[in-house]
Amino acid sequence: MTRTEFEVLNVIVLKGMCRTRAVAEVLALPESAVEETVATLERGDLIGRVGELLVPTDAAEPALVAFAAAAYGDLRCDAESDRLHERFEKINAQLLHAIAAWQQIDVGGHKVANDHSDRNYDEKIITRAAKLVERLKRITGALGDHDPRFLRYGERFDAALDRVDRGEREYLSSPGLESVHDIWFEFHEDLLRSLGKARTE
Amino acid sequence: MSSVDHDSPATTRWVYSFEDADPDDVALLGGKGAGLSRMSRAGLPVPPGFIITTRACAEYVATGKLPAGVTEAVRAQVATLEQKTGRTFGGGPLPLLVSVRSGAPVSMPGMMETILNLGIGHDAAVALAGATGEPEFVLDVTRRLQKGFSEVVLGSDPDVVDGAVANFALPAGGAPFAEMFDRYWARCRQAVEDDVGAAVPADPWAQLRVAVMAVLRSWNSQRAITYREHHHISHDMGTAVVVQTMVFGNLGSPSGAGVAFTRNPVTGERALYGEFLEHGQGEDVVAGVADPETIAAAAERTPEIFGELARIAKNLELAYGDALDIEYTVERGKLYVLQVRSAKRTPEAAIRIAADMLRDGRLRPSAAVAGVSADHVRWVERPRFDQADLEKARADGAVVAAGIGASPGQVAGSLVLDAERAVERAKAGRELILARPTTSPRDLHGLIAAAAIVTARGGATTHAAVVARALAKPCVVGCRDMSIDEKRRTLSAGERVLQEGDAVSIDGGAGELLVGSVRLSRVGAGGADLSLLMDRSDAASGCTVLARVTTPAQARTALERGAAGVLTSIDDVLATTGQLVNLLEAAVRRGSGDGALTEMHEAVAEAFTPLLTALNGVDIDVGAIDARSDESGGLVPQALLDDAPQLLLPMGDPDMLRAEMGGLALAAERSGYGSTPRLVVRHVSDPIEARTIRRLGEELAEGRRLAVGSYLTSPRAVIRAADLAEESEVMWIDVRAVQEAMFGIPTSQLLTSEPLDGYLRRGMLAVDSQSDIDSVTYELLEAVAEVRKGRPGCRIGMRVRGRVSDAVAARLHGLGFRLFAVDPHELRVARLALGKAAWK
């Protein structure tokens, strides 16, 4: 598998199912280039199609795992990678709490769906999330020294937060979009696979 | 030298104390400033403070310099605070500490967060330690200042300060506090400097100046600018800066801090409710640092304090006209109110509070119901388990697995064990409950297809929980005992083994998965309180609201929930008995014979008799067969439409319409309906069509009567409403259909029926025709409103499909419309919205 094939397959596996255009947007590549790679992956039986949607086959994840083990050998040996993972787990817990607080408000011990009528409450959470993204960017920056593709995450987060600031609140945590939560979740999977670690939950 | 006044005619006044400010001048003082001013002037025990105006900020932003006079004015106000509080800023014997906050007239992101405990410098700290006799307390305040200031103003990592002083031990000997403080401060300083290359100023006045400037600069933070541009807010507005005396809930006794609700936020009960963290500060309560006690418990110890709080709560409620939450601090037995806001509440509490306030009668009805939203009503109306059946199921041991209730709701459905199968089976229209070991991104489409989710692993913040809440679906996570075998297609928990496809039920609030289908409750929740809101809303709005139904059972339920009548259609009713397509085919192929139409006449009569019986004379408006009705979702096969294109025209087959009319009128007679049903024809847009309908109506057999008319779905029709009204006894307007024609977007997209692709393709959410009526449609409806005024004999109604928003209700009510038909689940939402519109 080439590096480009890995990156394209990685996006498809992380998203679960997506269109070619979505892959192109995530990787900031022209759609035509992605289409070529997609065709190769299809021939190699690593992805299939459901209508316009690209879907990973059962062989996809093992292929990614193998590639990551080979490509990130030096990253895994570096003691810093453990520190990066630790730092991530810490801010990960904080971000998930922020998202939970975004979705549900504590009312006298009961959780009630946030109807987003209290802008102060919402703003505090967005500020918290933005700060956590900044801290995450320090981590992706460090990873970026090993593989520049990680730097793309920072750009994607900035785009999502920009949309949130423009009033498109669903870009904080709604599933199926490039929302802050979705990108974060994908990064988490990506990080674990790159470091060869398992999820702790 | 009490309040030094700089208010000479030549100089602008840049700074006001809470008492001197005009609380109505939000533009000058900002929201927070105005609120604090209002409370101070009302005599509430608010810690004293002052406000640097938005004007000062605007000047600063425009010129790059703090306006002349601001610094002096601030010094003068600090001097005033010193007088009022008996404390000294930056020194002793008792130091004055302050908080610094931003507060724009309009809330926006990017504004600087609050800094607390400002004013600790060497001298102040030593004095404070001496005055309180509590050196640990002083060091703690120092830590809080360092942490907050460095994070908020300098941008440092919030953990570096805590990390730096984590094992700072107070020396056992009798080392002077001054030395300890200096070492403590130096440690904090070093950690912050290592992190961001800057430090918290050691001099209290410098701290104040830097903090104030940081607030003013935050007006032009990137996020604030983006927000203002997007919301068309002037960049000249500026933010105010609020400087307020700190009070300490963690100093002395009785001291503490907490939040009080003027009514129980969970049940709505009329009783002071909340928490008190003894020896805690406000930010500790928020951070969940320790477990507070209930106000009831605290009140037993210090009844006078909480008695005062209860009195304040009562008065504030009347003044604000709403249930409130009050942040308060007790410092050495003295109560202070820090902040007052509209209280968050559960949907049940919202309804109860509104009902209580209406009964109480002291508030205007519009104020009393302002706390109940459409979503509150929807939540209370949602399908839920019959409580008795649920309890019986539990008692019978039906609970298969228990975990954390991550997203509330109760659903019964069939078990499915992977995302692909969920997507497949959802297409067949099944309610599915998806069970997974954990969630991965692969499962998203299964989560969308399923009605509820349960996972073996994970907690309330897990991906599955986040997605489920975003989709407003019930979700239970962390069912440790549960395991799934994808090969065998089984779910095991303890001794039990379930097969994929088994009937199961899930309670997302309680966090339980049960075997079997728990029955759904027929009665809506909300009880007497919701009924009161409904009755008062109906009385105020003077509106008649019908429910769109298809079966007698639905009609009965709708009437139980207060529908004033029903709207239905012949095609829907015939479809429920499976006859629609056959009857249409026969009618289309009838040639010159009458047999097919006689059959249709009889079928309509037979299908409608039970429905009319259930109604007992209550209003019924019926749409004639509409072969292309998108409300019925494509019941008629395309092949038939190709053969018989006349079915697509409102008056394409007048004889068939005559048969439908006859059938409906016959049903009225057979059922002893007792009133006159109404029949309307969809898509009519020409007065000649309407006239033909009228004449057909007149041809009914002796003694049988229908009121007849049109159901408008196009802009053309609405433009011709006046002419149509001349020929119609009744006229319905499908508001969404008209909007859809305006936008050129199919209704199914406007109503977000969430097909997979539509969900992924979010662009269309920008078109939010659900929440308001576009200006062009509105103009057309204005003309119809005129028609209505001129023709009181013509019954004109508004059909609003999907969700009924307050804005849409207000617009239509404002135009004078008083007859509505809505989907059954929106019935009570609509009635409340119309009441609110009337009370405004």
Interface residues (C-beta under 8 A of the other chain):
Chain A: V13 L14 K15 G16 M17 R19 P56 A93 L96 H97 I99 A100 Q103 Q104 I105 V107 G108 G109 H110 K111 V112 A113 D115 S117 D118 R119 N120 E123 K124 I126 T127 A130 R135 D162 D165 R166 G167 E170 S173 S174 P175 G176 L177 H181 F185 E186 E189 R199 E201
Chain B: S107 M108 P109 G110 E113 D157 R223 T226 Y227 H230 H231 F261 N264 P265 V266 Y273 G274 R341 S342 K344 R345 T346 P347 A349 S373 D375 W379 P408 T438 S440 P441 R442 D443 L444 H445 L447 I448 R457 G458 G459 A460 T461 T462 H463 A465 V466 V467 R469 A470 L471 A472 Y759 L760 R762 L765
